[in-house]
Amino acid sequence: MAIGLIIIGDEILSGRRVDKHFPKILEMLTARGLTLSWAEYIGDDPERITATLKRTLDSDDIVFCTGGIGATPDDHTRQCAAAALGVPLVLHPEAREKIRERIADTARDAGATLDYDTPDNLHRLKMGEFPQGADIIPNPFNKIPGFTVRHQGAGAHHFAPGFPVMAWPMFEWVLDTYYADQFHKNPQLEQSVLVFEAMESTLTPLMEAIEAEFPLVKVFSLPHVGEGGVRRHIDLGVKGEPVQSAAAFAKMLAGLDQLKAEYRPA
């Protein structure tokens, strides 16, 4: 099951806000034995959002998408998702009720008279307009839901607001509700060492031999140029199916010893 992440918003690309979603999604997935296969950042450009969603909807991937599902002029995600699917936006009946609950809560807290038909409250209902056929994602923060659309095959896209306080519990609900049977289904083992003053070209034959012998393992090398009092080194390791990964790591250490490389556990 490939999992992707799409983060939408000019404010991220301009630096007005620092993205917090990427590390949090990684944390959520790792805690459940899942991995992130890809991630993309997109600005508030309707054509680009629609093109991206058309491409990702034409897959079996599970995609989490955050940002742009409000009802202000710079929010385009709901409309773009509908365009990518070739279906109209419709007011979801459950979303309508949840938004009306929020309107009532707000009026009560403010000591104001409840009137669902004011222009402001009618406009708020637009936040419940989702692509036809969508399911809602509950929002425990303010009741205004996100939405899920499913596509051909096993894939689905799950859309939440850009606010972490809303998006994160909504995405956790999605994971625990729809994908619990996938948790820890493919356990992975990752091990690495820091190899000092070595050249990647020297280590490449060893890395290639390990990947050739252990098809369920990936080898990685992350060079560090040496700064701030840290010596130049390469973070060299393996990750993959636990049994093969353990054997591959043993072969890696033996190969480093043969090369007389200086290394220590990462």
N, C-alpha and C positions, 0 to 999 in steps of 0.2 A: 504494500500500500504506500504509494508515493504521496507525501504531504507537502503542500506549498503554502506560501504566505505572500499576500499582496498588501502593501501598505500605501494608502492613497492620501495625498495632501501636499499642497504647495508649501505649507508651513514646515514640513520635514525637509524638503529639498532646499528651501531657502535658509534653513538653520534657525528659523524663529522658534522652533521647538525641536528638542532632541528626541529621536525615536527611542521609546522604551519597550515597544512591542516585540522586536526581534529577540532580545535576551529572555523576555518573559515567556514567549511561545516555546523557545528552546527548553526552558526550565519545565514547563508544563508537559512537553512531549517526553523529555528525558525521564521525568518522574513516572511515566507510564510505559516506559520501554519502547517509545516510538522515536523516530528521527525525522528531521526536516530535510527534504530533498532539494528545495529551491526557495528563493525569496526574490521579490521585485518591489521596487519603489516607483510610484507613479505620481505625477502632479495632477492638479485639478483640470485636466484636459479631457473633455468628453470623448473626442475622437480616439485618443490614445487609450483611455480606459476601456472603451467599447472594443477596440481592436485586441487589447490584452485579454479581456474576458472571452471574446470569441475564440481566441487561441486556447486559453486554459479550460474553457468549457468543453472543448473538443478533445477530451482526455478522460482517463479514469482516475485522475488525481483527486485527492481531498484537499480543498483549498480554503484557507482562512483569509478573509478580506476585511480590512478595517479602515474606516474613514469614509466620509462623504455620503452618509445615508440620512442626513438631516433634510430640512426643507427650506434652506436658504439658497440664494442664487449660486453659491460656489459649491453646492452639494450636487453631485451628478451620478453617484454610484447606482442608485436605484434605477434611474432612467437608463443608464448604460447597460446594466445587467439585463433589463427587459429588451433593449435593442439587440444585445448580443444573442439573446435567446429567440428573438423574433416573436415576442408575445407582448401584449399590452400591460401597462401598470393598472392594477385594480386595488381598491381598498379592501384589505384583508379583514374579514368580520371579527376575528379574534383580536387583531391589532387595533381595530376601531374601539372595541370594548376596553382594552388595556389603556389606550390613550384617553378615553373618556374617564376612566378611573383616575388617571393622573390629573386630568383637569379638575375633577371633583376634589381630589386631595389638595391641590394647590389652592382652590377657592376656599376650602374649609380652613386651611392653615393661615390664609390671609384674612379670614373673617369676611370674605366677600360673598355676594350673591352668586349662586351657580347659574350660569347661562351657557349652554353648549353651543349656541348659535351665534356667538359674537364672531366677528371676522377673524380675530386672533385664534379662537378655539377651532373654527372651521379650518383654518390654515394648518393647525397642528395635526389634523387628521391626515394631511399629506404624508406625514412620517410613517403612516401605516399603509401607504400605497406601494405594493411590491409586485414583482413580475407574476403574472397569472400562474397559479399552481404552486406558489411558494408556501413553505411552512414557516411559522414564526419561531424565533429564539427568545425565550423569556429574558427580561432585563430586571434583575433584582434591585437595581439602584433607583430607577425612576419609572419602571413599568413599560416604557416605550420600547417595543421589541425590535430585534433584528430579524433577519430572515435567512432561510436556507432554500437553495434551488438545487435540484438534482438533474443530472444529464445522462446521456446514454452511457451504458456500462455501470460501473460501480462508483463513479465519481459524484462529487457534490461540492458546492461552494457555500460557505457559511459567512454571512455578512454581519458585522457589528459596528457600532460607532467608533470614532477615533479616540474617545476618552478611555484611558486604561481602566478607570474605576468601573466602567460599564463593560468594556470589551473583554477583559480578562475573565470575570466570572461567567460571562456568556459563552466564551470559547471553552471554558472548563466544563460547562453544562453540556455542550455539544460533544466533547470527547467522551464524557462519562455516560451520556445517553445513547449515543450512536455507535461508539467504537470500543466499548469496554472489552469486547471479545478479541480485539487486536492487541490489547496491552500485554507487553512482555512476551509476545508470540515469537519474536525472532531475537533472542538475547544476543548481545554483542559484548565482546571483550576488547578493551583498548589498553595497550601498554606501550611505553616509550622510554627512551633514554636520551640524555643530552650528550652529544658527541662533540668534543672540543677540538678546535683548530683543524677541522676536516673539510675537504672539498666535496661538494655533492657529486661531482663527476667520478670521484673515487668510490663513493658509496653506491652509485647507480647500478653497477652489475649485481651487487648483492641484493638490492631492492628488486630488480627484475627477476632474479632467480627465485626469490621468495614468492612473488606474485605468480610466477609460472608453476611453482610446486603446490601452492595453496590457493585454489581458485575462489574460495569463500573469504579471502582476506585481502584487504587493501593496505598498502604500505604508504606512509606519509613522511615527508621531510619538511620541516619548517625552519629555515635558516634564521639566525640572529646575527646581525653584523657586528655586535659587540659595542656596547655603549653604557654609560652610567656605571662603570666599574664592573660590568658583566663581560666575561671573555666571549670571544666569537665562538659560536657553537651551532649545531643543528639538532633540533628536536626530532629524533628519528624513531618511528614506531610503527605498530601494526594495529589494525582494528578489524573485527569481523566475527564470524562464527567462533564461539569460545574454544572448542577443541582445536580447530585449525589455527586459531590465533595464538594460542599458547605454544603450539609446536613451531609456528612461524617466528615467534618472539625468541624462542630458544635458538633457532637457526640464525636469527639476526645477531644475537649475542656471540654465538660461536664465530660468525663471520667477522664481527668487529674485533674479536680477540685475534683472529688470524691476520687481520690488517694492522694489529698492534695499535688500535685506536684507543684514545683516552675517552672514557665515558663514565657517566654515573646515572642513577635513576632520575627520571624527570620529576 
